[in-house]
Structures are given as C-alpha cells and as structure tokens.
C-alpha cells in the first residue's frame, strides 16, 4: 500500500479520495505549520509521496531525507517557490503544483482587499469595536455618524493597474469592468483578451505606477521578481494609491514598504 504524507490538515474530502484509492494517508499536524525538525523527522519515515504546503521548505536536505522512497512532492499551491526543483530533479523526484484551481477565488480576494482599503472597512470596524467595548457610556463621547468620518475613496471610474497579466491578473481585470475602471497592465507578453475584450492598455511598469489609483500584484516569485516593488517603485506611485498583493510577499521589499508608509 502506498504511503503519503500530508504535512498539514486539508479538507477531509481530499483525504478521503486518497484513502478510497488505497493510499495510507498520514497527516503531519493540525492547522499549524510544522517546525523544521518535525518536518525532516516525518520525511525520514519513508513516504512514497508528500503533499507539501507553501510553509514547507523543500530544499536539498528535505529531499535527501525523503528520497528514497519518495517519488513526488505535490505542492498544495499554485506556485512552488518553496521547493528546490533542481535538487528534486537531480534526485529523480517529481514536483507538481495546482494551477488554476483558485483563479477566481484569488481574484475575489484581491477585490475584497481593494474595496476594504478604499472604503476603510477594517479601520472603521476596528475603531467601532474598540469604542463599543470601552465600557464608557456614550462610547467615549461618540454621537453617531459624521460627514467626514472614514470617508475613504471611490473605486468607480478610477484606474486599476495589474502587474502580471496571467490567469489571476486577467480575472481581476475582468471584475473592474463593473466599476467602470480603466485598466492598465504590465506584463512581459501582450494579453489579447485584456487588449481586445476589456480595452486594457499594456504599459511599462513605471507608467503603471505613475497612473494607477489601485495596483494589484499577480506575478510569480522568481529571482527576477523578488523585491520587484522596492523604494524606487514605491516612490513612483501616487501618494494616494492602494497597493494589493495576492502573489507572494517577497515580491515587495517589506522594509521599503514600511519606510514608505512611515514617511508618506
């Protein structure tokens, strides 16, 4: 009977599919990520395959701990930047990912973040909960709605910049039509669907940064895109721009972002 490790708990329906196929399924832990030592110790127990998460760093050491008998790392993600693909190939271990299963879902999430930032939803919710739980009669003197309170900005009619015009970037752009937005996109290759069906304009990154009111990132994490958004790029953005990243965190230089937010 083949033996498969799932490093973290996933939907029970997925586990049931494997068990129905005669696979001995071992789940590494619950909802939390495995520690490095835990991960390597599990791999040494001899699995034919591993369903790994983005939080699992599958480098040369991990591959050596698993293979043999492990023949495949099936990454529970669209990307596989957490896996040393070259080391896996050298060891004769397959690497797979899950493209397109979350295209529309991720696009929905990107739009949820755009709307939440534009309308200051999280900020207003946090403020309201703090005031309501203060225990002070009248909520610390708050007397209700005010014309200038948590105004936010409009989304309708603004310019949306898409950095990375693959499946998810295209899905995000498609939703912009309902808000009457102009869409700019930066991509290594032209996207005919964006150009023809949506009237989007392909531009250089600097142009996108300077003209967009909202910027949504949808590039894979590669050596070329790591810290793609650094001090220079953040400086070129409008001071009022909203930046949403549903790709990988390292696409943005976090230290530069913190500095930009501090200095305005």
N, C-alpha and C positions, 0 to 999 in steps of 0.2 A: 504494500500500500504506500503510495507516495505521501510524503510528509511536507507540509507547507507551513511556514511561519508568517503570521500577520502581526506586524510589530505593534500595532495599536488597534483598539476595538473599532470595527467598522459596522455598517448596517448588517443586522443578523441575516437578512435575505441573501446578501452576498456570501456570507459564510455557509449558509445552507446549500447554495449552488455547488460549492466545492465539496461539501460533505456528501451530497447526493451523487457526486461523480466518483465517490470512493476515496476521497482525499482525507488524510488525517490532519486536521487543522489545529494549530496551536496559536493562541493569541498571546502576544507578549505581555501586554498590560492593559489597563483600562483606558481612560481618556488622556492620561499624562504621557509625555514623551519619555522614551527610555533613556536612561543615563548611558554614557559611553561604555562603561564597564558592563552594564546589563546587556546592552546590545551585542557586544562582542561575545559575551558568555553564551548568549542564546544561539548565535550563529555557529558556535563550535559544537552545538548539539546535533548537527547533521541533518539539515533540511534539504529536500530536493528543489525547493523554490522558496523565495521570500517575497512577500508583498510589503514593500517598504513605503515610508512616508517621507515627506519633504524634510522632516526634522531628523531623519536618519542620515548620517554622513557615511555614505558607502564609498570609502576610499580603498586604497590598496590593502590596508590592514584588515578591513572588514571583508573584502573579497577573499583574502587568504584564509580568514577564519571560517568562511562559509564553504569554500570550494577546494576539493570535492567534499560532499556530493552535490552541492548546489549547482544548478544549471541555469537559473534565471532569477533576476531581481525585477519584479513587476512593480514599477513605481506608481503609487496611488496619487498621481498628479499629472497635469498636462506637461510640465517641464521635468527635466531630470538633471538639473544643475547640481543636485546633491550627490550625484553618482559620478565616479571616475569611469567614464565609459571606455576610455582607452585601456585602463587596467582590467576592466571586466572582459573586454575583447581579447586581451592577451591571455587571460585565464580560461578563455572558452566559455564565458558566462554571458548569456543573453541579457539585454536590458530593454524593457518595454515601458511605455507610458500610456496615458489615457486621453488622447487628443479628442477634442470636440464634444466631450460629454458635458461640459459646463460652460459652453459658449454663451448661451442665452442667460444662464444663471449669473455668470460673471458680469455680463453686460447690465443686467438688472441691478446688481450690487453697485457697479460703477455709478449708475444713475441715482441710486439711493444715496450714495455719498455726495454726488453733485448737488442734489436737492437739499440734503441735510446741511451742507456747508452754506449754500446760497441763502437758505431761509433760517439759518442759525438754530436748527431744531435741537441739536444736542446741547448747545449752550443754554437755550431757553428752558429745556427740560431740567437740566442740572440746577439752574437757578431756582426754578419753581419748586423742585423737590427740597432744596435746601431751605427755602423760605417756609414751605408748608410744614416742615419737620422741626422748625426752630422752637416751637412751643410758646412763641410770643404772640399774644393777641393782636390781631390785625396784621400778622405776618411782617413784623418789623416796620410797620407803617405803610406797607404797600396798599394802595387803594384801588387796584384794578388796572385795566388796560390803559395804556398811554400811547398817543400818536407816534412817538419817537422810539418806542420800546422794541428792541430786537427786530429792527426793520429788515435786515438782510438785503439781498439784491435780486432783481428779476433774472430769470433764466430765458424767458421768451424773447426771441429776436436777437439774442447775443451770439457771439462767435465761439464755436467749440473747436478746439484743436486736438487731434488724435495723433499721438506718437506711436506708430506701429499699427499698420492697417491690415492686419491678418483677420482671422475669423472673429475674434472678440472685438477688435477695434472697429470692424465693419458693423457688427451688431450694435455697438454703442452709437455709432454714427447714424444708423437707421432710426434709432429712437429719437434722435434730435429733430427729425422732420416734424414730429408732433408739437415741438416747441418753436417752430419757425426759425430755427437757428441756421446760421451759415457755418459750414463745416470745412475746416482746413485739415489736411493730414500730411504727416511726414512719414515717408516710407522709402526703403531702398528701391522698391519697384512700384510702378503705377498700378492702381486698383481700378479696373474698368467699371466694376459695379458702383464704386463710390463716385467715379467721374461721371458716368452716364446716367445711372439711375437716381443718384442723390445730388447731383450737381456740386459735388465737393471739389475742392481745389488742392492739388498736390503742391506743397511748398517746401522750401528748405527749413530746417529746424529753427534757425534764427527768426525767420519771418513768422513762423507759427508762434514762437514765444512772444514776439512783439505785438501780435494782432489778436491773440486769443483771450477771451474772458474766462474760459474754462479749459483746462488742459487735462486730458485723460491718457495715462500711460499704458501701453499694451505691447511692450517689446519683451522678448525672451532675455533672460540673464545670460550674457556671454562676456568674455573678456572685453569685447568692444563696447558693450552697453553698461558694464559696471560703472557706477558713478557718472552715467550719461548726463544726469542733471546735477551739476556742481555749482560753485559760486558764479561762474560766468553765465550759465543758463538761467539761474535764479535771478540774477541781476537784470537780465534782458526781459523778464516777464513784467507785465503790468503790475503795479503795486496792489491792485485790487483783484488780481487773478486768483482763481481757485485751482489748486493742483490736486488731482486724484490719481492714486497709484494702485491699480489692482494687478500689476505684474509682480515683480519681485522687489523686495525692499531695497536691495543693494543697487538698484537702478538709480536711486537717488543718494547722493552724498549726504548722509544724515547730519554730520557735523555742520556742513554748509547750510543745510536747511534750517537747523536750529539757529545759526548765526543770522540768517536772513530774516527769520521771524523775530528775533530779538531786536535787530536794527531797523526793521521795517523796510 
